[in-house]
Amino acid sequence: MSRKYKIYNQAYPYFITSTTVNWIDLFTRNVYRDIIIESLGFCRKQKGLLVFAYCIMTNHIHLIVGVRHKRLPDIIRDFKSFTSRALRKEIERNAQESRKKWMLKLMKKQGIAKNSNKDFQLWQHYYHPIQLDSTSIIEQKMDYLHVNPVKAGFVNKPEDYLYSSARNFAGL
């Protein structure tokens, strides 16, 4: 991992992006996005994760997060590990998933290719944390995160996208 992308000071919030391997469009179904939302909620309540903003796109998630007591890299590691297992289980059991074989094949191929995995990989290893140590950087990353679904053509206004904190900021 580049020195540019490390968490040095946990007193600051961080902008992070986690991407699926091969940019698999996994988060096109609500059931998979709901697993991410539930997992973030668990990390908030049980691990002290502070979630300031989020956006779940089709193949990646953007977060602006901080921590109370634990180390942010440890929480992100646990989040990615848990969601990887939960999403794999959901994909395998979902009889309606038309992309099941293709997705599992790609994830298995990536898992076998990395010595740090057993046989499966959902998330790319790095999440490129960017320290948000000024108001201008916070505003720029918040705007980028919330406008992402608009630029992708999913909605006309950020607050119309269901899986984004833009709705929270708009009072919805």
N, C-alpha and C positions, 0 to 999 in steps of 0.2 A: 504494500500500500504506500502510495506517495506520502511524503511528509506533509504535503499541502492538505491532505485529507485525513487529519487525525483530530481526535478530541483532546484538547490541551487543558481547557479550563471549563470545568463543569458548572461554573456559576452562570454561564451564558446559555441561552437557548441555541439550538442548532437546526439548520435546514438540512434534511437528509432525503435522499431518494433511494428507494429499494426497487430493483427491477427484476422481473422474472428472467430466467435463463432463456436464451434465444428470443427474447422479447415476445414470449408466448402471450397472446391475448386471453389470459385466463379470466380477468375480472370484467367479463362481458355479462356475466350472470349474477343476479342479486345474491344467490346462495353463497357464492365465493366472496363477494364484497362484504356480506354480513359477517363472515368469519373474521375478516380483517377488523371490522368495527368492534365486534365482541372481544377480540384479542387486545385491541387498544384499550378498551374499557377495563379489562382484567389488569393490564399493566398499570393503568392509572390507579386502580383501587388497591392492588396487592403489591406493586413494585415501586410506587412513587413516581411513575412517569407523568410528566406534565405535558399535555397535548394542547398546544396553542392554536394550531391550524393543521388541516389535513386535506388531501384530495386523492381519491382512488381512481386512477385512470385504468385503461384496459390491460396494460402490461407493467405498470409501475405504480408506486405510491409516493407521494410527497408528504413530508411531515415537518412541522416546526415543533420541536420538542425540547424539554429540559428534564431535570431530575430533582428530586428532593434529597434523597440520602444515598441511594445506590449509584453505581457507575453506569453512565449511559451506554457505553459499549456492551456491558453485560446484559442490560435490559433489551437492547436491540438484538443481541445474539439470541436471547431466550425467545423474544417475539418472533424472530424469523424461523427459529427451530420449531416452535410450537405451530405456527401457521403453516409451515411446510408440511408437517405431519397431518394436521387437521385438513388442509386442502387436498392432500393426496388421498386421504381416506374418503373425503366427500367425492372426489373425482371417481375413485374406484367404485363406490357404492351407487353413484348416480346413473341409473339405467337410461335416463334421457340425454346423457352427455354424448353428443354425436362425435366430439373430438377426443374422446377418452383415450383410445389407442395411440393416436398421434401425440397427444400431450405427454402421456406417461412414457412413451418411447423417447421423446426428447429429454425429459427429465432424468430418465434412467441413464441415457447416454452421457449426459453432463455429470451425473453422480459417479459413474464408473471412471470417468476421465480425471477426477480429482481424488487424490489420496486422502484428503480430509473428510470425505464422505464415505458412507457405506455402500449405497447403491442408488441414491436418488438425490437430486438437487433441484429445488424450485427457484430459489433466489440466487441472483448473482452474489458473490461473496462481499463485494464492497458496497458501501452506501454513501460514500463521499460526504461526510459531515462538513458543513460550512458554518463556522462560528458567527453568530449574529451579535456583533458587539457595537452596533450603532443603529440609531433610529432609521437612517436611510437604507441600510442593508436589510433591516427587518421589513420595512415597507416594500422594498423591491422584491424580496423573496415571497412575502405575503401576496403581493399582486401577481407575481408569476404563478404561484401555486393556485390561486383562485381563478385566474384567467385561463389556465391550461385547458379546461373543458370547452371554453368558448373558442379558443384558437383551434382546437381539434374539430370544431363544428358540431359538437354534441348539443349545445344550448346557445341561446342568444345572450343570456345574462348569467354571471357566475352563480348567483343565488338560486337559479333554476336547476342546477346540477345536484341531484340527490345525495351523492357520495362525496360531499365537500363541506368544509366548515364555513364556506361563504354563506350558506343558509343560516348558520348560527349568528354570524356577524350581521346579517340582514334581519335578524329577529324572527326567523322562520323555524 
